Amino acid sequence: MKAPSLTLGIEEEYQIIDPKTRELKSYITEILSGDSLVLAQIKPELHQSIVEVGTKVCTTPAEVRAELVRLRRDVLGLVAKSGLKIAAAGTHPFSSWVDQQITPLERYLGVREDMGELAQRLLIFGTHIHIGIEDREFLIDALNVARYFLPHLMCLSTSSPFWGGRNTGLKSYRSIVWRGFPRTGVPRALRSWSEYTELVELLTATRCIPNGSKIWWDVRPNWSYPTLEFRVCDVCTRVDEAVCIAAIVQAIVAKIWKLRRDNMTFRVYSSDFIEENKWRAVRYGFDGRLVDFGKGVELPARELVRELLVWFIDDVLDELGSRKEVEYAFRILDEGSSADRQLAVYARTGDFKAVVDHVIAETAEGL
């Protein structure tokens, strides 16, 4: 079996913000009528107040970083022409989903038609990370094992503690809103690529979905490209966080490959167990406890994330050349995620507009 290429790609969804009101601003249609050279990697999303970017196919986290910095700069430049800003957080602290305009493209109007009010409510912003895996059977193997680490990735990326002008008491309210859609959440373990294609074919034949792109699991085989796509994360506020999590995901897949090559594997857990840990990550982030299902004990979330970094993936980092990017995770463990920082700003100021200003500043950090 041929080793996977382990190429990397990231998609990020940003909020378009009016800096005077700090509200979301419907503006994507204006952006799309602009500079076509810049726009090749900048796309609309369901709501007009969302702009999505996608990196080129990269081979290293350092390359991903250069791409994300360039894309964030490009988008900032495009919205700045109208005096607007962008913010990277999983939800907006107070803008109402009821007031948002749907992007008037057939694809999105179709989603609004199919999903009704759920589509209108889907005012959320995520990070999707693609890892190149050309062998389809290994891709399914990697999916089965990597599911266990989805709650760990969630803890590192939480950036949506607020919704509708309220402190939700959760670190990732985005995950709760997204859960309203069908075919989401932690997938069950799959036996083979053919089992997956049979599922897609049956759902397509019975007009449940037009194609495999409408299966929205937290980690999924991408239907258009030979990649395993991790969709669990809130959008990362700082570029360094996004690059760090992408490097961790690449290392997880590299380690699963290394085990497979040596005729070893990591235990595959039931999605029931993983969903329990994911809920804890969504609710409490680093302040909670995750369950080590191998030992059958609860441990502080930080301890299990540290174990992923130090015990599971450390021995592949030098080969991948990603030690520096992965070690940024220790800073996240020390300082907290974006959600923790937003909550600290709100505790200090009692002002959601101050939270928006904080996220805008962190989104542009290091650009």
C-alpha positions in Angstrom: 0.0 0.0 0.0 1.4 3.4 -1.0 2.1 6.0 1.7 -0.4 8.9 1.8 0.8 12.2 0.4 -0.4 14.0 3.6 -1.0 17.2 1.7 -2.8 19.9 3.6 -5.6 22.3 2.8 -7.7 24.6 5.0 -11.0 26.3 4.5 -12.0 29.1 6.9 -15.2 31.0 7.3 -15.1 34.6 8.5 -17.6 37.1 9.7 -18.0 40.4 7.8 -18.3 43.1 10.4 -19.4 46.8 10.4 -16.8 48.3 12.8 -19.2 51.1 13.8 -22.0 48.9 15.1 -19.9 45.7 15.5 -22.9 43.9 13.8 -22.6 41.4 10.9 -22.8 43.0 7.5 -24.3 41.4 4.4 -21.6 42.1 1.9 -20.4 39.0 0.0 -22.3 39.9 -3.2 -20.2 43.2 -3.4 -17.0 41.3 -2.8 -17.8 38.8 -5.5 -18.3 41.5 -8.1 -14.7 42.7 -7.4 -11.2 41.6 -8.4 -11.4 38.2 -10.1 -7.7 37.4 -9.5 -8.1 37.6 -5.7 -11.4 35.9 -5.9 -10.2 32.5 -7.1 -9.8 31.3 -3.5 -12.5 33.5 -1.9 -16.1 32.1 -2.0 -19.6 32.9 -0.7 -21.4 30.9 1.9 -25.0 30.5 2.9 -25.4 33.9 4.5 -24.2 37.1 2.9 -22.3 38.1 6.0 -20.0 35.1 5.7 -16.9 34.9 3.5 -15.1 31.7 3.0 -11.5 31.2 1.9 -9.6 28.0 0.9 -5.8 27.5 0.7 -4.1 25.9 -2.2 -2.9 22.3 -1.7 0.1 22.6 0.6 2.8 20.1 1.7 3.8 21.6 5.0 2.1 23.6 7.9 4.6 26.4 7.1 3.2 26.6 3.6 -0.4 26.6 5.0 0.6 29.5 7.2 1.8 31.6 4.3 -1.4 30.8 2.4 -3.7 31.7 5.3 -1.8 34.9 6.1 -2.1 36.0 2.4 -5.8 35.0 2.2 -6.7 36.9 5.4 -4.8 39.9 4.2 -6.7 39.7 0.8 -10.1 39.5 2.4 -9.2 42.3 4.9 -8.2 44.5 1.9 -11.4 43.7 0.0 -13.7 44.6 2.9 -11.6 47.6 3.9 -12.6 49.3 0.6 -16.1 49.7 2.2 -14.7 50.4 5.7 -15.5 46.9 7.0 -13.5 44.3 9.0 -13.5 40.5 9.4 -13.6 38.4 12.5 -12.8 34.7 13.0 -15.0 33.2 15.7 -17.5 30.3 15.6 -20.5 32.6 16.3 -21.1 36.3 16.5 -21.7 37.4 20.1 -24.9 39.3 19.5 -26.0 39.6 15.8 -29.3 37.9 15.2 -29.6 35.0 12.7 -33.2 36.1 12.0 -31.9 39.3 10.4 -29.4 37.7 8.0 -29.8 37.7 4.3 -29.3 34.4 2.4 -26.8 34.6 -0.5 -28.9 34.7 -3.7 -27.2 31.8 -5.5 -29.2 28.7 -6.5 -27.1 26.5 -4.3 -27.9 28.5 -1.1 -31.5 29.2 -2.0 -31.8 25.4 -2.4 -30.4 24.8 1.1 -32.9 27.4 2.5 -35.7 25.5 0.6 -34.5 22.1 1.9 -33.8 23.0 5.5 -36.3 25.7 6.2 -35.6 27.6 9.4 -32.6 25.5 10.2 -30.7 27.1 7.2 -31.6 30.6 8.4 -30.3 29.7 11.9 -27.0 28.4 10.5 -25.1 31.6 11.3 -21.9 29.7 12.2 -18.2 29.7 11.2 -15.9 26.7 11.0 -12.5 25.5 10.0 -12.2 22.5 7.6 -8.9 20.8 7.3 -8.1 18.4 4.4 -5.3 15.8 4.6 -4.4 14.1 1.3 -4.9 10.3 1.4 -4.9 8.6 -2.0 -5.5 5.0 -0.9 -9.2 4.7 -0.2 -9.0 1.8 2.2 -6.4 3.5 4.3 -8.5 6.7 4.2 -11.3 4.7 5.9 -8.9 3.2 8.4 -7.6 6.7 9.2 -11.2 8.0 9.6 -12.1 5.2 12.0 -9.1 5.9 14.3 -9.0 9.7 14.0 -12.6 9.9 15.3 -11.3 9.4 18.8 -9.3 12.6 18.7 -12.2 14.9 17.5 -13.0 16.1 21.1 -9.3 16.9 21.6 -9.4 19.1 18.4 -12.6 20.6 19.6 -11.0 21.7 22.9 -8.2 23.4 21.1 -10.5 25.3 18.6 -13.5 26.4 20.7 -14.4 30.0 19.7 -18.2 30.3 20.1 -19.3 30.9 23.7 -21.9 33.6 22.8 -25.1 33.5 20.8 -27.8 36.1 20.4 -26.4 38.4 23.0 -26.1 35.7 25.7 -23.4 33.8 27.4 -24.4 30.3 26.5 -22.4 28.6 29.2 -20.8 26.5 26.3 -17.4 26.9 24.7 -18.6 25.9 21.2 -22.2 26.9 20.7 -21.5 26.6 17.0 -21.5 22.8 17.4 -25.0 22.8 18.9 -26.4 24.9 16.0 -24.7 22.7 13.4 -26.1 19.6 15.1 -29.6 20.6 13.9 -28.6 19.6 10.4 -29.0 15.9 9.3 -25.9 13.7 8.7 -23.7 15.6 11.1 -21.7 14.6 14.3 -19.2 11.8 14.9 -19.6 9.1 12.2 -19.8 5.4 13.1 -16.8 3.3 12.2 -16.9 2.1 8.6 -15.8 -1.3 7.4 -14.5 -0.3 4.0 -14.6 2.3 1.2 -17.3 0.2 -0.5 -19.5 0.4 2.5 -19.2 4.2 2.4 -20.0 4.4 -1.4 -23.0 2.1 -0.9 -24.3 4.5 1.7 -23.8 7.5 -0.6 -25.4 5.7 -3.6 -28.5 4.6 -1.6 -29.0 8.1 -0.2 -28.5 9.6 -3.7 -30.8 7.1 -5.4 -33.6 7.8 -2.9 -33.1 11.6 -3.3 -32.0 12.2 0.3 -28.9 13.9 -1.0 -27.7 15.0 -4.5 -24.1 13.6 -3.8 -21.6 12.8 -1.0 -20.9 16.4 -0.3 -24.1 16.6 1.7 -22.8 14.1 4.3 -21.5 16.6 6.9 -19.8 14.4 9.5 -17.2 15.9 11.9 -14.6 13.9 9.8 -15.5 12.6 6.4 -14.0 11.3 3.1 -14.3 14.3 0.9 -16.4 13.5 -2.1 -14.5 15.6 -4.7 -10.9 15.2 -3.6 -8.8 12.3 -2.3 -8.7 13.8 1.2 -9.9 13.1 4.7 -11.7 16.2 5.8 -11.9 17.3 9.5 -14.9 19.5 10.0 -15.2 19.5 13.8 -13.4 22.8 14.6 -14.8 26.2 15.3 -13.0 28.7 13.0 -9.7 29.6 14.7 -9.4 33.2 15.7 -5.6 33.4 15.4 -3.8 32.2 12.3 -1.3 30.3 14.5 -4.1 28.3 16.1 -5.4 27.2 12.7 -1.9 26.2 11.5 -1.2 24.4 14.8 -4.4 22.3 14.6 -3.8 21.5 10.9 -0.3 20.3 11.8 -1.8 18.1 14.6 -4.3 16.6 12.2 -1.6 15.9 9.6 0.5 14.3 12.4 -2.4 12.1 13.6 -2.9 10.7 10.1 0.9 10.2 9.7 1.0 8.3 13.0 -2.0 6.1 12.0 -0.1 5.4 8.7 3.1 4.5 10.6 1.2 2.1 12.8 -0.6 0.5 9.9 2.7 0.1 8.0 4.1 -1.7 11.0 1.0 -3.9 11.3 -0.2 -2.2 14.4 -3.2 0.0 15.0 -4.9 2.2 17.6 -8.1 1.0 19.1 -11.3 2.0 17.2 -14.0 3.3 19.7 -17.7 3.4 19.3 -19.2 6.7 18.3 -21.3 6.7 21.5 -18.1 7.1 23.5 -16.6 9.7 21.3 -19.9 11.7 21.3 -19.8 11.8 25.1 -16.3 13.3 25.0 -17.3 15.7 22.2 -20.2 17.0 24.3 -17.8 17.6 27.2 -15.5 19.5 24.9 -18.4 21.6 23.5 -19.7 22.4 27.0 -16.5 22.9 29.0 -13.5 23.0 26.7 -10.3 22.9 28.7 -12.2 23.5 31.9 -13.8 20.1 31.7 -12.8 16.5 32.0 -12.6 14.0 29.1 -12.9 10.2 29.5 -9.9 8.0 28.7 -12.0 5.1 27.4 -9.0 2.8 27.3 -8.5 3.1 31.1 -12.2 3.9 31.8 -11.4 7.0 33.9 -12.1 10.8 33.7 -9.1 13.0 33.4 -8.7 16.8 33.0 -9.2 17.7 29.3 -5.8 19.5 29.2 -4.1 16.2 30.3 -5.6 14.2 27.5 -4.8 16.8 24.9 -1.2 16.9 26.2 -1.1 13.1 26.0 -2.1 13.3 22.3 0.8 15.7 21.7 3.5 14.0 23.7 2.6 10.3 23.5 0.7 9.8 20.3 2.2 12.1 17.6 5.5 13.3 18.9 7.6 10.6 17.0 6.4 11.8 13.6 6.8 15.6 14.0 10.5 15.8 13.0 9.9 13.7 9.9 7.0 16.0 9.0 9.0 19.2 9.9 6.1 20.4 11.9 7.3 20.4 15.5 7.3 24.2 15.8 3.7 24.5 14.6 2.4 21.6 16.8 4.2 23.0 19.9 2.0 26.1 19.6 -0.7 23.9 21.2 1.2 24.1 24.5 0.5 27.9 24.3 -3.2 27.2 23.7 -3.2 24.8 26.7 -1.6 27.6 28.9 -3.6 30.6 27.7 -6.9 28.9 26.8 -8.8 28.8 23.5 -10.4 31.7 21.7 -13.6 31.0 23.7 -11.7 31.3 27.0 -10.2 34.6 25.9 -13.6 36.0 24.7 -15.2 35.1 28.0 -12.3 36.9 29.8 -12.9 40.0 27.8 -16.6 39.9 28.5 -16.0 39.2 32.3 -13.8 42.3 32.3 -16.0 44.7 30.3 -19.6 43.3 30.4 -19.7 44.5 26.7 -20.2 42.3 23.7 -18.9 45.0 21.4 -15.6 44.8 23.3 -15.6 41.1 22.5 -16.1 41.8 18.8 -13.2 44.3 18.9 -11.0 41.7 20.6 -11.8 39.0 18.0 -11.2 41.5 15.1 -7.8 42.3 16.6 -6.8 38.7 17.1 -8.0 37.7 13.5 -5.5 40.2 12.1 -2.7 39.3 14.5 0.6 38.5 12.8 -0.6 39.5 9.3 
